[in-house]
Amino acid sequence: MIRVAAVGDVHLGPDSAGLLRPAFDTLGTCADVLLLAGDLTRHGTPEEARVVAAEVAGLPVPVVAVLGNHDYQSDQAQDVTRQLRAAGVHVLEGEGIALDLAGTRVGVAGTKGFCGGFAGRSGSEFGEPEMKAFIRYSRHCAESLGRALGELRRAGCAVRIALTHFAPVPDTLAGEPREIYPFLGSYLLAEAMDEQGADFAVHGHAHLGTEHGMTAGGIRVRNVALPVIDRAFAVYHLPVRDHAPARGGPAPAGR
């Protein structure tokens, strides 16, 4: 059993120093890894990133993160990433990482993702160049996530997790105004997960959303935005399969 701690949308700033560290220091007793699902800062400044880095540096478990839209606000996402990596955080964007956790090879594939909407109510690559670019970027994020999941499968990871900021399914948006669903996520992310296979998916972004959801292919999805889970992190228990699946399919039972 792999224990996954996760949280997103912590939105830390200079006045938040030390806010989450006491809870994070307990991770060694209850989790094998910590996933951060984006919007780690308020405005994406290096000063805010240093606060985040201090909160997670030297934790007793590996830390894997993606950035969120807030982390891009000041056009300094590369500096934010450097600050986090200097603290030992594995920051992913269209990449995957394999970790040895509790004797099991666990893969995490990550991308910020983007918006565009969900099946039947989504944008398309048609019309103005700006609209085409908008949807192409969303597709690019999803395709990079799919490639990373496929690479982790071929690397023999027994458990594979998809980590995003934007939502892959509308289920976890319940509670948000339906008018803004297209700006909260994209069905393309879920398609990539189902195509390449994953055991679990984690995202943030939707502060008024719902924790539990599922892709069409049966992959469990959890919205771990801090306002949704209402605690420093949530912990999920993932059963370990003998062999990673070649394609998507129903995920194993678990919390």
C-alpha positions in Angstrom: 0.0 0.0 0.0 1.4 3.4 -1.0 0.4 6.4 1.1 0.1 9.6 -0.9 -0.2 13.0 0.8 -1.5 15.8 -1.5 -2.5 19.4 -1.4 -2.8 22.3 -3.8 -3.7 26.0 -3.8 -1.8 26.8 -0.7 -1.1 30.3 -2.0 1.8 31.1 0.3 3.2 34.6 0.7 5.8 36.3 2.9 3.3 36.4 5.8 2.7 32.6 5.5 6.2 31.5 6.6 5.9 28.5 8.9 2.2 28.0 8.4 2.3 24.5 7.0 5.6 23.3 8.2 4.4 21.8 11.5 1.9 19.6 9.7 4.4 18.7 6.9 6.9 17.6 9.6 4.4 14.8 10.5 4.4 13.3 7.0 7.0 10.6 7.9 4.4 8.9 10.1 1.5 8.9 7.7 2.7 9.2 4.0 5.3 8.0 1.6 5.3 11.0 -0.7 3.9 14.6 -0.8 2.3 15.9 -4.0 1.8 19.6 -4.5 -0.9 20.4 -7.1 0.0 23.9 -8.1 -0.8 27.5 -7.1 1.9 27.3 -4.4 2.4 31.0 -4.5 0.0 34.0 -4.7 1.6 35.9 -7.6 4.5 33.7 -8.7 7.3 35.8 -7.3 10.7 34.5 -6.2 10.1 35.9 -2.8 6.9 33.8 -2.4 8.7 30.8 -3.9 11.3 31.0 -1.1 8.6 30.7 1.4 7.2 27.6 -0.2 10.7 26.2 -0.5 11.3 26.7 3.2 8.0 24.9 4.1 9.0 21.7 2.2 12.8 21.6 2.4 14.2 18.6 4.2 10.9 16.8 4.7 11.0 13.1 5.6 9.3 12.1 2.3 10.0 13.1 -1.4 8.1 16.1 -2.7 6.7 16.3 -6.2 5.0 19.4 -7.6 3.5 21.1 -10.6 3.0 24.8 -10.9 -0.4 26.5 -11.2 -1.7 29.6 -12.9 -0.8 31.8 -9.9 2.8 30.6 -10.1 2.9 32.1 -13.6 1.4 35.4 -12.8 4.6 37.4 -12.5 6.2 35.8 -15.6 8.9 34.3 -13.3 7.9 30.6 -13.4 11.4 29.6 -14.1 12.7 31.4 -11.0 9.9 29.8 -9.0 10.9 26.4 -10.3 14.6 27.0 -9.5 13.7 28.0 -5.9 11.7 24.8 -5.4 14.2 22.5 -7.0 17.0 24.0 -4.9 14.9 22.8 -1.9 14.8 19.3 -3.3 11.3 19.4 -4.9 10.8 17.5 -8.1 9.0 20.1 -10.2 7.3 18.5 -13.3 6.0 20.0 -16.5 5.3 17.3 -19.1 7.7 15.0 -17.4 7.6 12.0 -15.1 9.7 10.8 -12.2 10.1 7.2 -10.8 10.5 7.0 -7.0 11.2 3.9 -4.9 8.7 4.1 -2.1 8.2 1.4 0.5 9.8 -1.1 -1.8 7.6 -0.2 -4.7 8.5 1.7 -7.9 6.0 4.6 -8.1 5.8 6.9 -11.0 4.4 10.4 -11.0 3.7 12.2 -14.3 3.0 15.9 -14.0 1.8 19.0 -16.0 0.1 22.2 -15.0 -2.5 21.4 -17.7 -4.8 24.1 -19.0 -8.4 24.9 -19.7 -10.7 24.4 -22.6 -13.7 22.6 -21.2 -15.2 19.1 -21.2 -16.8 16.8 -23.7 -19.8 18.4 -25.4 -19.0 21.9 -24.1 -15.4 22.6 -25.0 -13.3 24.8 -27.2 -11.9 23.6 -30.5 -9.0 24.4 -32.8 -11.1 26.4 -35.2 -11.4 30.0 -36.2 -9.0 32.8 -35.1 -5.3 32.1 -34.5 -5.8 33.0 -30.9 -8.4 30.3 -30.4 -6.3 27.7 -32.1 -3.3 28.6 -30.0 -5.5 28.4 -26.8 -6.7 24.9 -27.5 -3.3 23.7 -28.9 -1.6 24.7 -25.7 -4.2 22.6 -23.7 -3.6 19.7 -26.1 0.1 20.1 -25.7 -0.1 19.8 -21.9 -2.3 16.7 -22.2 -0.1 15.0 -24.7 3.0 15.6 -22.6 1.2 14.1 -19.7 0.3 11.1 -21.7 3.9 10.6 -22.9 5.2 10.8 -19.4 2.7 8.2 -18.2 3.7 5.9 -21.0 7.3 6.3 -20.2 6.6 5.4 -16.6 4.7 2.3 -17.7 7.5 1.2 -19.8 9.9 1.8 -16.9 8.0 -0.8 -14.9 6.3 1.5 -12.3 3.8 -0.6 -10.4 1.9 2.5 -9.4 1.4 5.5 -11.6 -0.1 8.9 -10.6 -1.1 11.8 -12.7 -0.5 15.2 -11.1 -2.0 18.3 -12.6 -3.2 21.8 -11.5 -6.2 22.1 -13.9 -9.0 19.5 -13.6 -9.3 16.5 -15.9 -12.9 15.8 -15.2 -16.0 18.0 -14.4 -17.0 15.8 -11.4 -14.5 17.6 -9.1 -15.8 21.0 -10.1 -19.2 20.5 -8.6 -19.9 23.6 -6.5 -18.2 26.0 -8.9 -20.4 28.1 -11.2 -21.0 26.0 -14.4 -20.2 29.1 -16.5 -16.5 28.9 -15.6 -16.1 25.1 -16.0 -14.3 25.6 -19.4 -11.6 27.7 -17.5 -11.1 25.2 -14.8 -9.9 22.2 -16.8 -9.9 20.1 -19.9 -11.2 16.7 -20.9 -8.0 16.2 -22.9 -6.1 15.6 -19.6 -8.5 12.7 -18.7 -8.2 11.3 -22.2 -4.5 11.1 -21.9 -4.7 9.4 -18.5 -7.2 6.8 -19.8 -5.2 6.2 -22.9 -1.9 5.6 -21.2 -3.2 4.3 -17.9 -2.9 5.6 -14.3 -3.9 4.4 -10.9 -4.8 7.8 -9.5 -5.0 11.4 -10.4 -4.7 14.6 -8.3 -5.4 18.2 -9.2 -6.2 21.6 -7.6 -7.5 24.9 -9.0 -11.2 24.6 -8.2 -11.5 26.1 -4.7 -15.3 25.6 -4.6 -15.2 22.2 -6.1 -15.6 18.7 -4.8 -12.9 16.2 -3.7 -14.0 13.0 -5.5 -14.3 12.3 -9.2 -13.5 9.7 -11.8 -12.4 9.6 -15.5 -14.5 7.7 -18.1 -11.9 4.9 -17.9 -12.3 4.5 -14.2 -9.3 6.4 -12.8 -10.0 7.9 -9.5 -9.5 11.7 -9.4 -9.1 13.9 -6.3 -9.4 17.7 -6.1 -6.9 18.5 -3.3 -7.2 22.3 -3.4 -6.7 23.4 0.2 -10.1 25.1 0.4 -11.7 21.8 -0.6 -9.9 19.3 1.7 -9.8 21.9 4.5 -6.5 20.7 6.0 -2.8 20.9 5.3 -2.9 17.7 3.2 -5.1 14.7 2.5 -3.7 11.2 2.5 -4.8 8.5 0.0 -3.9 4.8 0.1 -3.1 3.2 -3.2 -3.0 -0.6 -3.5 0.1 -2.0 -5.4 -0.5 -4.1 -8.5 1.9 -6.9 -9.5 2.1 -5.4 -13.0 1.3 -1.9 -14.4 -1.5 -2.0 -17.0 -0.7 -1.5 -20.6 -3.7 0.8 -21.0 -6.2 2.5 -18.9 -8.9 0.7 -17.0 -10.7 0.7 -13.7 -8.5 1.7 -10.8 -8.2 -0.7 -7.8 -10.4 -0.1 -4.8 -9.1 2.2 -2.1 -9.8 5.4 -0.3 
